[in-house]
Amino acid sequence: MAAAATSCGPRAGAPGCVVAAAGKDSVTSFQRRGPRASGPDGGCRRLASIAGTRPSVRNGQLLVSTGLPALDQLLGGGLAVGTLLLIEEDKYNIYSPLLFKYFLAEGIINGHTLLVASAKEDPAEILQELPAPLLNDNCKKEVDEDVCSHKTPESNIKMKIAWRYQLLPKMEVGPISSSIFGHYYDASKRIPQELIEASKWHGFFLPEKISSTLSVESCSLTHGYRSLLHFIQNIICEEGFDGSNPQKKEKNVLRIGIQNLGSPLWGDDICCTENCNNSQSLTKFLYVLRGLLRTSLSACIITVPTHLIQNKAVIARVTNLSDTVVGLESFIGSERETNPLYQEYHGLIHVRQIPRLNNLIGDVSDVKDLAFKLRRKLFTIEHGLLRSTRVSVPLMCWTVSSTAW
């Protein structure tokens, strides 16, 4: 008969909870302390489970999916709750809206509360354009069809298909399940209307918030930034995402999406001139926003047209005030568009910054040559783009040196 002994609480040299189990083979196993919380009875209990979240295997931080499983892996498993993801928009703003919508669609699928802010599009219209999730039985079939519809060299087909299926999670029946972390979406279809109607979301459309009589305040924030911060703070406090007013129902996550932040539509002039009057407005907004995120069950994604910002010092400050920074570089209008090396891809993706949470170092990917491709239905991220050049150069040098010798 197996016997189990459990001891909890801190002790010298080994703080936390240690579980020891002895079986008939007298084998003792120890379990590292995970994302647990001590209960009033002195025992250990798991943190409340929230649909669409999972703890990080490295630091125990609660994670949510970005809506793109391949991007989740690049970021160390997902986007940490309480952090800010900054997306540097591509030049023509074609691909960055897709990542923005994937993040929101993932929230609807998991039943998370959404807060959508924009100065360009009505949030209600943005939700209507979200991609449809690929459900279980059709998921692998859709990927197969999308891969086969694009002609690729036979030598690369097996490698790319194997890499893509490696990132493909095991899907279950039903569009909503707490056991699924990260879904795949069909960019050619729209999310069902009934899912949007059943979701809970809040919209902030800047043109509707602008008053004809604006009072001049000493605060250096623009009127758009001030209004948005007050709106976010009210939602976090009123619905209990900060813990001050505990939610009566089961806990949930607030997903915040802010589109085209820093553009002139927000009343900011950092994209118009190098020596702008409100150069500190965006950085102060991000500073206050990150403070709100740190003390609440929320995660935020922001798209910024960094290629339009004239002052490079502002870009550096914006990057430092963000937790995670991902840049999109489109091939449209560049010489790479006609380069045979890039003919199968639509652009490059740069992971510029990874947060250091409960750790001394961040999760930095060893793969630097990352490219993205927008297929008929799927947005995919692939690696090994420059592998052929890295291999061919040493081989060429070896052949020349051998001949000379």
Helices and strands as residue ranges (DSSP letters): E 3-7, E 18-22, E 28-30, E 36-38, E 44-46, E 53-55, E 62-64, H 69-74, E 79-80, E 84-88, H 96-109, E 113-118, H 123-128, E 131-133, H 136-148, H 154-166, E 185-190, H 193-198, E 201-205, H 206-209, H 223-238, E 254-258, G 264-266, H 281-294, E 298-304, G 306-308, H 312-320, E 324-330, G 335-338, G 340-342, E 347-353, E 370-374, E 379-383, H 387-404
